[in-house]
Structure formats: structure tokens, C-alpha cells
Amino acid sequence: MIRLYRAAWSTNVERVTLALGHKGLEAESIWIDYGDRRPVEQVSGQPLVPVVDLDGEIVFDSPQIIVRLDELHPDPPLLPADRARRAELDVFVEWFEHVWKRPPNEIERILGLPETDPHQIHELSQLMNEWLDFFESMLNGRGYLFGDEFSAADCIAYPFLKYAAGRDPADGELFHRILDEHQSVDGRPQLAAWIGRIRERPQP
């Protein structure tokens, strides 16, 4: 039995639901409210979602959950068997987590200050938009970020990049509004098509 602790609109949770859907795995969803994180803290010792309970094994942090799911349920794979390709994917995940996420997180921080710096926000916004060209190039001639098969790279990036194609009006999260307002698929047909393909993938 897989139990997934999740919250509405969570990008990191969607990474895990994409992985579960790819592997055809069901999960019992335990929904939490951001105002009361006690259920997550009690089970994992930390306050962030997603958390999974894999028959008593507690795993948190979405990239680590994806790795563990692939270890326990290797077919169909999300991680390359080839060592060189696996290293490339690991580098991509590190870049996405520690470099790509910095501009939108910094914009969110600035917007929370008593006075904002429009010039700084503009520079960060430009960086976010320019980086979309990397993804457009990665998708040239192939269906997914790391080739013709869906992989962990797509799980990691899609929940954030999908906002380049718009946002559900019911999604009022500030961070998601930033992702929507400072990214665009305009002039990036490969990215737009990739977002459309992944949007149709099953998720529990």
C-alpha cells in the first residue's frame, strides 16, 4: 500500500503523481491543509509535502521519492540504466532544483517585502523566460526532455514549466502566479506540445 501525503496545487506533489501514473501505481491520498501540517510532521518529522509511506518506509523530498519508486517498481523505468545517461539526468535534476528554481523563489521573496524592486524582478523574469529556450532546444526532434521516452526529468520539470501555457483560474498560489506571469510558450512550439502531451498523462 502506498500512502501519499499531498496538498492542493502542489508542484512537488505533482512530480510524484506523474511518476505513480507512469508506473500504473495506485496510492491512497491523504490531503493536508497548509494551515495544519501536523499529519505530515507526525509521519515524517518535517512539514513539507509530498511524503510517501511505502508499506511503512517513509520517504520525503520529491526527487528522492521518484528515485525510490523506480528502485521498488523498475518497470517501466523513470531513470536510465546506462551510467552516463543517469549522471546526465542527475545533473539536470540538481540544476533544476538549485539553479532554475532560484529566480521564481527570489521573485516571491521580493514580492513579500515592504518595498519591491521592479528592476530586480524584471531581470529575474528575463532569466526565467530565457531559460525556456533551453527546454525548447532539448525537445527538438524528440518527445520528452531526455529522449523519446518519458523519464524522471519530465516529472521534475513539468509541474513548474506547465505554467508557461497558462494557469487554472482556481489556482491562486502566489508562486504559481509568478510561474504563469514570467514564462510563456510563445515562439516555443516544442515546449507547448510537450506540455500538452504530459497534461494528458494519467495521475492518481
N, C-alpha and C positions, 0 to 999 in steps of 0.2 A: 504494500500500500504506500503510495506517495501522497503526502500532505504538502500543500503549497500555501504558505502564508503570503498574502498578497493585499494590495491596496488599489483602489480605483485609479486609473490613468497612469500607473507606474510604468515608466520606460524600462526600468531594470527587471520588473516582473515580466514584461512582455518578452524580453530576451529568453526567459526560461519557458514561457508558454510556447514560443516558437520552437524551441528545442524539443519540448514534450510532444508537440504536434507532429514534428518531423519524424519522431520515433514511434508515433502511434501510441503514446502512453497516456493513460488517464490519471488524473490527480484530484484528490479531494481539496477543494478550495476553502481556506479559512481566511475570511475577509477581515481586515482590521481598519479602524479609523485612525487617521493621523493624529487625532487628539488623544488617543488612548493606545499606546504601543505596548502595553503590558503583556498581551499574549505573545508577542514576538520576543520581548525581553525575557519572559519566563522560559521560553523554549530554547533560545539561542544565546542569551547573555548579552545581546546588543539590540539596538532599536530599529534596525533597517530591514526593509523587505527588498527582495524576496528571501525567504528562508524555506528550505525543504526538509521534510522529515522522510528519509528513505528507509522505511522499516526500522526506525529507531536511530538511524545515523542522521545527525543534524548538520546541514551544510548551509552556509550563507555566503553572500557575495556572488553576484550573477555569473561572472566568468568561471568562478570555481564550481558553481552548480552545474554549468554546462559541461565542464571537464569531467565531473563525477558521473553525470548522467551518461556520458559517452563511454566511460570505463565500465559502468554497470550494464549498459544496453548498447553495445558497439555497432549494432546493425539496425537501420542504416547509419553510417558514420556522420559525425559532425567535424571530426578532427582528422587531418591527413595521417596516414600510416607512415608515409615517407618522412624521414627525419628532417630533411632540408625544408620540405613544404611545411611541416609542423613548426619549425623555427620561424619561418616567414609569417605564419599565422599568429604565432605568439608575439612577434614584434608588432604586427598590426594591432593586436588587442592592447598591448602596452601603449602604443602611440594613441590609440583612440581614447583609452582611459585617462592618460596623464598629459596628453597634449591637446587632442581635439576638444575634449570637454572643458578646457580652461577658459576659452573666450565666452561661451554661454554662461558658465558659472560666474565669471567675473562680471558680466553684464548684470546678472541677477544681484550680485553683491552691490554693485554701484547703484542700482535702482532702489536698493534698500537704505541708502544713505540720505541724510537730511538734504544734501545738495548733490546733484548729479553732474557729471562732466560729459556733455554731449559729444565732444571731440573724441574722448576716450571710447565712448560707446560706438561711435562711427568707425573707429579703427578696428575694434574688435569685431564689429559687424562685417566689415570688409574681409577680414581674415576668415570668418566663418563661410562667407559666400565664396571666396576664392578656393577654399579647400574642397568645395563641392566639385570643382574641376578634377581633383584627384580621383574622386569616385566615378565621375563620368568617364575618365580615361581607363580606370580599372575595368569598367563594364563594356569597353569597346570590343565587340566580337565575341562576347560570352554572356551567359545568362545571369551569373552571380559573381560576387566580388572576387572569389578565388578560383573561378573556372566555370565549368558547365553544370556543376552540382552545388546544391545548397550546402552551406557549411556554417561553422560557428561564427565566422566573420560576418555573415549576413545577420545572424541572431544578435550580435553585438551592436552593429551599426544601424539596422533598420528602425528600431523604435525611436531613434533620435533624428535620422535623416528623413523619415516619412513626413515630418512637418514641413519639409520643403514643398510638398504638394498640397498643403493646407491642413487645417485643424478642425476637429469636430467642435461645433459651437458650444456643446455641453462641457468641453474640456477647458476649465478656467484657470488651470495651473499657470503661475507666472513663468516658470521655466519653459513650459511648453509654448506659451505665447512668444517668448523670446526665440525659440526654435522656429516658430512659424514666421515671425516678422523679419528675421535676419537670414533666412535661407529661401532659395527659390529654384524650381526646376526649369525656369525659363531658359531656353537655349541649351538644355541638357536632356535630350530625348532618351538617352540610355538610362540615366538616373530615374527619370519619370517612369519608364517602362519597368525598371527593376522594382520600384516602389509598388507599382500596380500588381506585379507578379506575386510579391511577398504578401501583399494585402489579402490575397485570395487563399493563402496557405492556412491549413487548419490550426486552431489553437484551443486548448481545453479551457 
